[in-house]
């Protein structure tokens, strides 16, 4: 699963409408869905920051790989 900026205004509008209709999840909810575990707020912020950086650089990012990679690194530091 990847994330990227909308290609155009129409795509952005569709995404905003879906979110307004309750079809979106928070980053924390998505991480918990993938990991099936409680996640601390620091990890959520780190992932949000990486996604924001990718967005600002017009980079497509594999969110699943990002989350699993950051969890693996976090596990090594505990």
N, C-alpha and C positions, 0 to 999 in steps of 0.2 A: 504494500500500500504506500502510495507516495502523496506528497503534498506539493503544491505549486501555486503561484499567483494565477488568478483568472486570466484567460486569454483575451477577453474583451468585456465591455460593460454588460452585455447580455448574460454572459456566464457568471459574472459577479452578482447580478441581480437574482439569477436562479439560485445561487448559493445562499444569498441573504434571505430569500423567500423560504427556502427549505429550513433554515435555522429558525426563522420567525414562526414556522409551523411546528416547531418542536422536534424536527428531525435531526438536530445536531446533538453532539455530546461535548462536554468540556474535555480539555486535554487530560485532566486527572481521571475522569470517567473512562476515557479511551485507554489510558495506561493500565488502569485497574482491570479493564476488560481483557487486555492482552496478557497481563501477568497473573490475573486472578488472585491478587494480593493487595494489601493496603500500601499506599505509596506516600512517602513523606513530601512535604511541600517544597523542600530544597531541590529534590529531583525534578518535580514538576516545573519549577522555575528554570532549571538548567535546560530542560527539553524545550520549554517555550522560547527561551533565548536562542537556542540553536535553530528552531523553526523560523523565528523572526529574522535571524541573520540570513538564512536561506532565502526567505521572502524578499529581503532587501537586495539580495544579490541576483534575483531572478533565477534561483537555483531550484531544481526539483530535488526533493529529499525523500528517501525511503524511511518513513516514520517507524515502521516496525523494526527495521535494522537499527535505527537510532536508539529506540527505546531498549531493545535487547542489549545493544552494545553498552549503553550507559549503565544498565543494570549489572552487566558483567563487571564493568570497571568498579562500580560501587561495591559489589560483593568482594572484590579483591582488597578494598580499603577497610573493610569492617573487621 
